[in-house]
Amino acid sequence: MSFVGGIIKDNVEYFTEEQVTIVTHGANELHKALSSIDGWTVVPFEETLNSEDVKAFFASDAIQKTAEAIENAENHLHMDKIHNAKKTRYVTPTGMMPLPYNYIVPSGHYYVNNTKVEDFILKPVGELCEKLDVDAIAIADFQFAYEKGMMTKLMNRVTPIVRVDVALVDKSGNMILYSDRGWDQFEGDDYARYSNGGVDMKASGTVDVYRAAVNKAVEGFKKKAAAKIGK
């Protein structure tokens, strides 16, 4: 339903066309991967994006309530560091709407008035399953990073790293699958250009090497997911 891509760190303060291209590719690849698991059929993106029930879900206060619940829980615990979800700029695939993965699978065990913070969003997602007459809704988060390799004045290269988290929420608001903040991370087989303190998104080949790393991450996810939910 909504795939949120963690930003590829760079030296700009705005989203680039290249980032959107990479994350959109990831959403499409994950769509194909889930569709290929025995016993499952994925509803085409277009049908959900144009659904009035989906639009109503994102217009509701469920997402805002979850964000506030997480913030209140963290403040109550006197956490010194701001949560990663607040420090990360998110890139959303073309035409899709963002639902942060951390709201579905928080990185901490947070409660507000004896209620788990994720319960603020899981029940509405389950209700949306009922309205759409589907067995589960997928929420995914791609995280992009890089590892410095050969760095000289003439050749600044980094290895792209991609990880994907996926959760499937059923009609009861239960997670029937979740990758628990990444089963594995995958390195690209080629290098991306590094300049001015980050990945050069405009450099020739950057998009291609990250898309290739996305393919490896999605394939790795599919193998483990098929073993858990395949029929």
C-alpha positions as CSV (number, residue, x, y, z in Angstrom):
1,M,0.0,0.0,0.0
2,S,2.6,2.5,1.0
3,F,6.4,2.0,0.6
4,V,8.6,4.6,2.3
5,G,12.2,4.8,1.2
6,G,14.8,5.9,3.7
7,I,16.7,8.7,2.1
8,I,20.0,8.2,0.3
9,K,22.3,10.5,2.2
10,D,23.7,13.3,0.0
11,N,24.7,16.9,0.1
12,V,21.4,18.5,-0.8
13,E,18.4,19.6,1.1
14,Y,15.7,18.5,-1.3
15,F,14.5,15.3,-2.9
16,T,16.1,14.5,-6.2
17,E,14.6,12.9,-9.2
18,E,17.2,10.1,-8.9
19,Q,16.1,9.3,-5.3
20,V,12.5,9.0,-6.3
21,T,13.5,6.8,-9.3
22,I,15.4,4.4,-7.1
23,V,12.6,4.1,-4.4
24,T,9.9,3.7,-7.0
25,H,12.0,0.9,-8.6
26,G,12.1,-0.7,-5.1
27,A,8.4,-0.5,-4.7
28,N,7.8,-2.1,-8.1
29,E,10.3,-4.9,-7.4
30,L,8.7,-5.6,-4.0
31,H,5.3,-5.8,-5.7
32,K,6.6,-8.4,-8.1
33,A,8.3,-10.3,-5.3
34,L,5.2,-10.5,-3.1
35,S,3.1,-11.5,-6.1
36,S,5.4,-14.4,-6.8
37,I,5.0,-16.0,-3.4
38,D,2.7,-19.1,-3.6
39,G,-0.8,-18.4,-2.3
40,W,-0.6,-14.6,-2.6
41,T,-1.9,-12.2,-5.2
42,V,-1.0,-8.5,-4.8
43,V,-3.6,-5.9,-5.7
44,P,-2.3,-3.6,-8.4
45,F,-1.1,-0.2,-7.0
46,E,-3.5,1.7,-9.1
47,E,-6.5,0.1,-7.5
48,T,-5.4,1.0,-4.0
49,L,-4.2,4.5,-4.9
50,N,-7.5,5.4,-6.3
51,S,-9.5,3.8,-3.5
52,E,-11.7,6.2,-1.5
53,D,-11.1,4.0,1.5
54,V,-7.3,4.4,1.2
55,K,-7.7,8.1,0.8
56,A,-9.9,8.3,3.9
57,F,-7.3,6.3,5.9
58,F,-4.6,8.7,5.1
59,A,-6.9,11.6,5.8
60,S,-7.8,10.2,9.2
61,D,-5.9,11.0,12.4
62,A,-4.6,7.5,12.9
63,I,-1.1,8.4,11.6
64,Q,-0.9,11.6,13.6
65,K,-2.0,9.8,16.8
66,T,0.7,7.2,16.3
67,A,3.4,9.9,15.8
68,E,2.2,11.7,18.9
69,A,2.1,8.4,20.9
70,I,5.7,7.6,20.0
71,E,6.9,11.1,20.8
72,N,5.1,11.0,24.2
73,A,6.5,7.6,25.0
74,E,10.0,8.7,24.2
75,N,9.7,11.9,26.2
76,H,8.4,9.8,29.1
77,L,11.4,7.6,28.9
78,H,13.7,10.7,28.9
79,M,15.4,9.6,25.8
80,D,18.4,11.8,24.9
81,K,18.5,11.0,21.2
82,I,15.7,11.9,18.8
83,H,14.4,8.8,17.2
84,N,15.7,7.9,13.8
85,A,12.3,8.4,12.2
86,K,12.5,12.1,13.1
87,K,16.0,12.5,11.7
88,T,15.3,10.8,8.4
89,R,13.9,12.5,5.4
90,Y,11.7,10.1,3.6
91,V,11.4,9.6,-0.2
92,T,8.0,8.2,-1.3
93,P,7.6,6.3,-4.6
94,T,5.8,8.2,-7.3
95,G,2.0,8.4,-6.6
96,M,2.1,6.8,-3.2
97,M,1.5,8.0,0.3
98,P,3.9,7.7,3.2
99,L,3.3,5.6,6.3
100,P,6.6,5.3,8.3
101,Y,7.5,1.7,9.0
102,N,8.5,2.7,12.5
103,Y,4.9,3.4,13.3
104,I,4.1,-0.3,12.5
105,V,7.2,-1.8,14.1
106,P,8.6,0.6,16.6
107,S,12.3,0.2,17.4
108,G,11.5,0.4,21.2
109,H,8.7,-1.1,23.3
110,Y,6.7,2.0,23.9
111,Y,3.4,2.4,25.8
112,V,1.0,5.3,26.4
113,N,-1.5,4.7,29.1
114,N,-0.9,1.0,29.0
115,T,-1.4,0.9,25.2
116,K,1.3,-0.1,22.8
117,V,2.0,2.9,20.5
118,E,1.7,0.7,17.4
119,D,-1.9,-0.2,18.4
120,F,-2.9,3.3,17.4
121,I,-2.2,2.5,13.8
122,L,-2.5,-1.3,13.5
123,K,-6.2,-1.4,14.2
124,P,-7.0,1.2,11.5
125,V,-4.8,-0.7,9.1
126,G,-6.8,-3.9,9.9
127,E,-10.0,-2.1,9.4
128,L,-8.8,-0.9,6.0
129,C,-8.1,-4.6,5.1
130,E,-11.7,-5.3,5.8
131,K,-12.9,-2.4,3.7
132,L,-10.7,-3.4,0.8
133,D,-11.5,-7.1,1.2
134,V,-7.9,-8.1,1.3
135,D,-6.1,-10.5,3.6
136,A,-3.3,-8.2,4.5
137,I,-1.7,-4.8,3.8
138,A,2.1,-4.5,3.2
139,I,4.1,-1.6,4.6
140,A,7.7,-1.4,3.6
141,D,10.8,0.7,4.2
142,F,13.9,0.7,2.1
143,Q,17.1,2.0,3.8
144,F,20.0,3.2,1.7
145,A,23.5,3.7,2.8
146,Y,27.0,3.4,1.5
147,E,30.4,2.2,2.6
148,K,33.5,4.1,1.7
149,G,36.0,2.3,-0.4
150,M,38.8,3.7,-2.5
151,M,39.0,7.4,-1.8
152,T,41.7,9.4,-3.8
153,K,41.7,12.8,-5.5
154,L,41.0,11.1,-8.8
155,M,38.7,8.3,-7.7
156,N,36.1,8.7,-4.9
157,R,34.0,5.5,-4.9
158,V,31.6,4.0,-2.4
159,T,29.8,0.7,-2.2
160,P,26.0,1.1,-2.1
161,I,24.1,-0.7,0.7
162,V,20.4,-1.5,0.7
163,R,18.1,-3.1,3.3
164,V,14.4,-3.5,3.1
165,D,11.9,-4.0,6.0
166,V,8.4,-5.3,5.3
167,A,5.4,-5.8,7.5
168,L,2.1,-7.5,6.6
169,V,-0.9,-6.5,8.7
170,D,-4.0,-8.6,8.6
171,K,-7.7,-7.8,9.1
172,S,-7.3,-8.2,12.9
173,G,-4.5,-5.7,13.0
174,N,-2.0,-8.4,13.7
175,M,1.4,-8.5,12.0
176,I,1.6,-11.9,10.2
177,L,5.0,-11.1,8.9
178,Y,7.6,-8.5,9.7
179,S,11.3,-8.3,9.1
180,D,12.2,-6.8,12.4
181,R,14.3,-3.9,11.3
182,G,16.0,-5.8,8.5
183,W,16.8,-9.5,8.1
184,D,19.9,-8.7,6.0
185,Q,21.6,-5.9,4.2
186,F,23.0,-6.2,0.8
187,E,25.9,-4.6,-0.9
188,G,25.9,-3.5,-4.5
189,D,28.2,-5.2,-7.0
190,D,29.5,-1.9,-8.4
191,Y,30.5,1.5,-7.0
192,A,28.8,4.8,-6.8
193,R,30.5,8.2,-7.0
194,Y,31.1,10.1,-3.7
195,S,31.6,13.9,-3.6
196,N,31.0,16.8,-1.3
197,G,30.3,14.6,1.7
198,G,27.8,12.2,0.1
199,V,26.7,10.1,-2.8
200,D,26.6,12.0,-6.1
201,M,23.1,11.3,-7.3
202,K,23.8,13.0,-10.6
203,A,26.9,10.9,-11.4
204,S,26.7,8.4,-14.2
205,G,25.7,5.0,-13.0
206,T,24.6,6.0,-9.5
207,V,20.9,5.1,-10.1
208,D,21.8,1.8,-11.8
209,V,24.1,0.6,-9.0
210,Y,21.5,1.4,-6.4
211,R,18.7,-0.3,-8.4
212,A,20.9,-3.4,-8.7
213,A,21.4,-3.4,-5.0
214,V,17.7,-3.0,-4.5
215,N,17.1,-6.1,-6.6
216,K,19.5,-8.1,-4.4
217,A,17.7,-6.9,-1.2
218,V,14.3,-7.7,-2.5
219,E,15.3,-11.2,-3.7
220,G,16.9,-11.9,-0.3
221,F,13.7,-10.7,1.4
222,K,11.5,-12.9,-0.9
223,K,13.4,-16.1,-0.1
224,K,12.8,-15.7,3.6
225,A,9.3,-14.3,3.3
226,A,8.2,-17.3,1.1
227,A,9.4,-19.7,3.7
228,K,7.2,-18.0,6.3
229,I,4.0,-17.2,4.4
230,G,4.1,-19.2,1.2
231,K,1.7,-22.0,0.6
